[in-house]
């Protein structure tokens, strides 16, 4: 049961990374690839109907984590207090910048929200990458299962790390590059005209950067937490995840013909999914590794809720997920195809 | 870190006024109070938009579609502010209240996760269709998307109320040796009687807020003598919804909720009413200033025997006073609780009176020209926000000193490793950020109301 819920949360977080990932990525390259008012409107219309639903995956995953692994929720959220609060502020700023920009035609008003949208998106990808890297590297959990992590210490991994060290900064850069590429491929798929071409040429330049960072990231992970390899050495089938990473990178190679756009975007989805699965396999069955000598890893066994809660949860979770998949299919189906260049305003 | 000299604050073991626990409480209290300014409007407005879309479908009158489009824009502004200020709420359980989360996550985590999965997915998917899809969908499908947005937002309210109701009136749980709580019966948690009463009372309040806002915009247009029918449409729908919701707000929802609370949280009821001593035929204090030291109400305006009647249906029943309970079980912010409750109840009475007069004039066909009444209708729109906030303060301050009533004290729930300095840092951050949101809200809602429904109508025409 615990293993099942580990993977349920992992799947929900992966869905968040793949789905909200592309609209975060669009934000990260927004100022650069969308230059005119028309192009910016087009870029926003490409994510407008879906970004809010994509972000719900984060909330749904958070809620599921809360009831399935209350101890992890309590320990990790209070331990990552400051960066989490900053993530919340950035989510607030990003949400209002997408939605409120269109409510006035004043160029200054729009420029302000354009800048805010791009900045908040870039910082969010950086924070999310660093957060994931923190979980992989481990934190100094105390004997009471709690910790409190400073933003930085000496930038080294070890017994008393900070949120930012060389490894988590690498994770942040990987997330920024990976999601920016993901966003570019989405824009190349969904838009037309200059925006489409600029997104494509940016993707072509980002692609090798992502490959280099990925090649650095995997050995760095083993260096930062050698135990990450444990599951892989005992279960060779786990190496399918890194294979998926390579396949994703190969598949997404941004090509010029229009028919390859969807293939590239799928390749990017495969890449992000495999990276997430690979990271989860490196952790399993640990949820949050401890560094230093004071405390123990938080594991599935130590953090899991009671059996009745989990049984009942499984029933409504399955039902709810079916409904959610149905909604997502309807929305993505209705907004299929390219977003035209010359539509009136953003929505409404 | 705040370093404090051992001065007068620490005499008699009194806590520093800015200790971590107090700051965590202000942190949650401020962010949730601010957050709830938006959903109370959007939940009520979602219902009124469905009514407008239904009228459009039934009559085929384009004006109702234009009205729905106008209110959808106001809805969208408030919705996004509700969403972005709501995300911090779920996370704050873990960040600032980690002990509470660790011990009760197996119970309250469930409705919170269900809110995400059953309401937010629904709401976000169909709000996109509702706002972006009017030209892509058939009229019936567009109505359906409005209806599903309404369902999503009302489900969302339900799951939050279930969470709060368990804290107010914990039912159906088991607890292990480490003090960790689990759900004993899923359905008993979901249909906690407290949750049903609280939900009915709260959703009525949301409709009150929305109908006052809609009536106020209608009254504004009529007072401005704007051409077109929209002033009349908004005022009519606002007043009809207002009359119904204001009555339901008092009876039966408020009445039943109050009686249930008197039964299960007698100390909170005694403090709300300012009843220090158990009394047979207890009077109701309509106004006054409770004095914690002397245990009396200063300058009271009281009506004899009414409190006994309201709670027990008979004028002679004995109502338990605060003297019945040990001091460490008295709600800690007693005067604030007294005022919050009285502000809520007083405003609720005023709303019912105002709407009754407006409803009468509407029936007689005189409302649209009764400028003397349009003024108070216009000026009253902020009051439901105050009443609703005061109502929630009554519920939450009344629950003190408990975080989960009778089971976990508030002082045992906060994050032990998050210091006062860190909590204050992020509290100030939220204060600054939410000030920005308030300014944007005022600018956007004001300009949208000033430009009016015809503006949206005209752009549509010129583009066509």
Interface residues (C-beta under 8 A of the other chain):
Chain A: X48 X49 X50 X52 X53 X55 X56 X58 X59 X60 X62 X63 X64 X66 X67 X68 X69 X70 X71 X73 X74 X75 X76 X77 X78 X79 X81 X82 X84 X85 X88 X89 X91 X92 X93 X95 X96 X99 X100 X103 X104 X144 X146 X147 X148 X305 X306 X308 X309 X312 X313 X316 X317 X320 X321 X323 X324 X327 X328 X330 X331 X334 X335 X344 X347 X348
Chain B: X69 X72 X73 X76 X77 X80 X81 X83 X84 X85 X87 X88 X90 X91 X93 X94 X95 X96 X98 X99 X101 X102 X103 X104 X105 X106 X107 X108 X109 X110 X112 X113 X114 X115 X116 X117 X118 X120 X121 X122 X124 X125 X126 X127 X128 X129 X131 X132 X133 X136 X137 X174 X176 X180 X182 X183 X184 X186 X415 X416 X417 X418 X422 X425 X426 X429 X430 X433 X437 X440 X444 X447 X448 X456 X459 X463
